[in-house]
Amino acid sequence: MPRKLSNADTWPTLVQERLTTWGKCINTQRLRQRITVADLSTRLGISRTTLLRMEKGDTGASAGAYLTALLALGMVDQAAPALPAELWQGDYGQRVKLSLQEKGADDAEYF
């Protein structure tokens, strides 16, 4: 069994709440569309156990697995809308240069 990369306690509350909401959405839509756990997990290429954990909002499942499940159920655009292009395209502006104090020049005099 693979080892979890992090403990659920270390994730921010907002992330835990979002994963729980996505999990509830996956479960509700799967049931509404009358898709079995076995069928959806096969379609997604994940184990039944992983799908059941995702439906509970488990932080151990990958973001890709959540988004693929939402896509397969036709819910990805509502659950995770596309980000505006200006967040990753365009002019990045000038880089800020650190002052001597911020660079740690005073630290040399301290010791």
N, C-alpha and C positions, 0 to 999 in steps of 0.2 A: 504494500500500500504506500503511495507516495506521501512524502512528508509535507505538511503545510508550510508555506513560506513565512507566514506571520500569524500571530494570534489575533483573534477577532477584537480583543480589547485594544489593540494598537491602532485600529482603523478609526478615522473620524466618525462622529455620530451621523453626519450628513451622508457619508458614503454607506454606512450600515443601513440607514433608512432607505436610501435609494435602491440598494440591492434587495432589501426586503420588499419594496414596492414592485420592483421588476419581477421578483420571484412570485409574488401574488398575481401579477398580471399574466405571467407565463402559465401558472396553474389554472387561473380562471379561463383564459382563452383556450387552453388545451381541452378543458372540460366542455366549454361551450361548443367547440368544434368537434367534440366527440373523438378526440385522438387519445389513444392509450399511451401510457408511459413508455411501453416497449416500442411502439411505432415512432414516437417523437425522438426518443433517444437514438434509435437506429438512423433516423433521418439526419440527426445532428452529428452522428459519429461519436457519441459519448455513452458512458454506461448509464444504466437505469438509476444507479445510486447517485451519480453526479447530477442527473436531472432532478431527482427528488431533493437533493441538497440545494440545488439552485432555486427550486420552488419555495424553499424555506429562507432564502436570502443568504445562504452561506457565503462568506467572504473567501473561502478557499477555491471556489470555482473561478475560472478566468473570465475577464470582461468579454473576451471573444466568444466564449460559450453563451453568456447571457445575451449578447447582441445577436448571435446566430439564431438562438431560440426565438428571440423577438422578431427577427426577420422572417423565419420560417412560419411564424404565426400571423404575420402581416401587421405587426405592431411596432416595428423599429422606428418609424418616423414620428410616432406619437411619444414613445418612451425616451428616445434619444435623438432629438432633432439635429440636423446638420449645423455645424458651427458657422458663423459668418466668415467669409473669406478674408476679411481684414485682420482676423486674429492670427493668420499664418502667412499672409501675403503682404507685399508692399514695402514701404520704406521703414527701416528699423531705427532711423535717427542716429544722432551722435551718441557715442559711448561716453559715459561719465568717467572722468579721470579722478582717481582718489587723491586727496590732499596728502601732504607728508605725514600729518598726524594720523590719518586713517591707514596709511601704509605701514605704520608702526615705527616711524623714525624715532619717536620719543622712547620706545622700548629699549633701544640700544643704550641710551643714556641712563636708564633705570638700573641696569645691571652693571 
